[in-house]
Amino acid sequence: QVQLVESGGGLVQAGGSLRLSCAASGRTFSSYAMGWFRQAPGKEREFVAAISWSGAGTQYLDSVKGRFTISRDNAKNTVLLQMNSLKPEDTAVYYCAATSNYYCSGNGCNEEGDYDYWGQGTQVTVSS
């Protein structure tokens, strides 16, 4: 069982930055690939970024490549999402997720159904 708690959301102007943090409980955090998803009002939840259990492999949604960076610190049971050059279309609730599926071990997974555990979400609002 893994419990995930996100933090770091807030209101920021376009062009600004935020860093989201996801704190995980449990001793086996390093065996989980992690992902960030987001859901804007009236839209489906979508994949944003994922990272392998070791941190060596990552993948991103095309629209955030070059602006967002996912990283993890297995010693602190934490995964981060650094978001730079934010745009109004990045406004959403951001969710952290964890998966123990072996096929996600390379560079994470980008499908909701591949993830076993979810956090409660943190709101990110980007004003124009």
N, C-alpha and C positions, 0 to 999 in steps of 0.2 A: 504494500500500500504506500502510495506517495501522495503527500498533500502539497499543493502549490499555492503560493501567495504572491500576487503581483503588486508592485508599487512603482511610483515614479511618474504616473500620468499627471495631466494638468492642462492648463490653457497656455498656449504659446502663439506668438505672431508668426505669420508665414516667413520662412527663411530661418527660423530659430531652431533650437535643438532641445531634445529631451532624451533622458536615459531611463529606460524601463528596467526594472529588476524583478526577477522571479526567484523566490526563496523556496527551496524544496526540503521537505522532511525526509527522514529515512537514511539508512546507512549505505544504500546501494545506488545513490544518485549517479555515480560514475558509470553505471551500467545502462543508463537510459539515454536515448537520443531525445533531444528537446526541440520544441518548435514554438514559434509565435504565430498567432492568427489574429485577425481583426474582423469586426463586424460593424459596418456603418448603418445608420438608421434606414430601415426599409430594404436592406440588402442582405444577401447571404454572407455567412462567415467565409472569409478567404484566407488562404495561406499567405504568410509574410516572409518568414525565414525559418531555417532549421539548421541544427548542428549535430554532428555525430557525438557519440558518447565520449570520445577522446578530445573533441574539439578540432580535430584535423580536417574534417570535412564540413562544408557548409553549402547551402543553396538559398536562393532568394527569389521572390516575386520580381519579375522584370522591372516593374515600375519603381521599385525601391533600390535596385542595384546602384551602387555608387553613393547612395545616401544613408543607407542603414547598414549596421554591422552587428552581427550576433556573435556572442562570445560566452564562455563559461569558465567557472572556477570550481573545479570538483572538490577542492579542499574546503570551500565555503558553501558547497551545495547551492550554487547560484548560477543563473544564466541571465545575461544582460542583452538588451537591445538598444544600441546607440542609434538615435535617429537625428540626422542632420538635414539641413535644407528642407525643413518640413513644409508641406503644401496643404491647403484647405482640404484637398481630397484624401489626406491621410487621417482626417478626423474619423474616429471610430472607438469602440471598446476593444482593447487589446487583451488577448488571452495567451497565457503560457500553457504548454501541454507537454506531456512526457510519454514516451513509448519504449517498451522493452522488446518490440518486434525486431528480430535479428536482421531482417532485410532493410531496416532503417539505420543500421549501424554505420554504414558508409559515410553518408552525409545527411542523415535525417530523412524525413518523409514529408511530402507536401499535401497529403490527403488527411482530412479530419478523421476518417475511419481508422487510420493507422495508429491513432493515439489512444492511450488507455486512461490517462488522468488529465484533468483540466483545472485551472485556477478559476477564480471568480471574475476576473477581468479588471482592467483599470482604464478609465476614460482618458482619451487624448483628444483635445480640441485645438484645431489650428485656425486662427482667425486671419482673414485676408486684409 
